[in-house]
Structure formats: C-alpha cells, structure tokens
C-alpha cells in the first residue's frame, strides 16, 4: 500500500511539472501574439522593406558571383588566367591536375557538384604541365592537389586523398567538409564530425603541404594509375 502511495505521489508531482511547463509555453505564445497585435501598419511595412532589401542584396550578390564565373567548375588555360581569376574572387578552390592521373578525374566529379552548390566560391582546375612557374611558387609536388585561396592568398592545401579518408570512394560530403574546415566555402554542417564511414579508422588529422621540405620539380602522383 505504501508503495502504491509513493507512485501516486510521484505521478502527481510529475503531472504538476508538465502542467507548469505547458503554462509557461502558453504564456510565452500569448506574449508573442500580443506583440504582433500591437505592431502597427508602419512597423509591418518597415519589416517588409527590410526583408525585401535583404532579398535584393542576396540576388545582387548571386548575380555578381555568376558574372565572375562562379557556379561552374572551369579550367583555366594559363598561369596568367589563374592570377586574373583569383584576383576577382574572395574564395577560390583550384585543382592542380594531370591528365594521366586517375585520381584527378575522381576529384573532377566531386568539384563539379560543389561548384553548383557553393556559389560563394570559385572552382577552377589547372594542368600542372601548363603552369611550371605557379607550381614551383605554390610548392605543388603531389598530384592531385587542391590549393585553397582567400583574398588572393593560399590558405591551405588538400594533398592527395589523405584528408578525405584515404580512399578513392570518398563522398562529395567528405570533400565539402574538408573545404569547410579551411573556411573556403560556407559550410553548414558540424566541422567536428567528419562524414567518414569510420572516424576511428581514418582519423581527423589534416596533412598539409610543408613548403620547406619540398625540392625538385618532378610531380609525384597520389594515384597508382598513371
């Protein structure tokens, strides 16, 4: 009997807590509704104008990006073209590739998807055989390499597939996450949770290009298929 009494008392306390919580939510909603009722026509018109102004600004920004070649994954023909493209845009991802390297084609597929999704960033590719000076300047040694640039300056590199799970079967989301880690795209996911199938297996450390350790002009391939 005493046990049943304790259960009944606990249930009553729990019910009261739920009722109190529901009452708080109801009071909050009533307060918000009252605020909306008190907004005059002038204030509503002002809010509407601010919203329209924000939409117009976003549309203008989109058109500006598109006019500069954002929204598509494009190849630049020369080093001179590369410098001009980088000068025009705040955020740039450039794939330094070689036709005979199989893994470059894997990156091409993912980059083409991300270019359409992230209009805020310009996505380019450049054949290393046509850019010896630039590759030496940026210390491009392993193919493929992604150079990640902001405001005309190289901020980071993605060298081979080490940061992408050490597999040819990495997902577009994995590459998107890696670019987000360098703040070269507007990433909406959780940077602390890489989308690897097995985080423990692959790890989360980045392999960055150490400029001081690179010598010579021969390009190493991160692919077994040359």
PyMOL commands that set and color helices and strands:
alter all, ss='L'
color gray80, all
select helices_A, chain A and resi 2-38+41-67+79-88+102-117+128-130+132-137+162-164+172-181+199-202+211-213
alter helices_A, ss='H'
color red, helices_A
select strands_A, chain A and resi 73-75+91-97+122-127+142-143+145-150+153-159+220-221
alter strands_A, ss='S'
color yellow, strands_A
deselect
rebuild
show_as cartoon
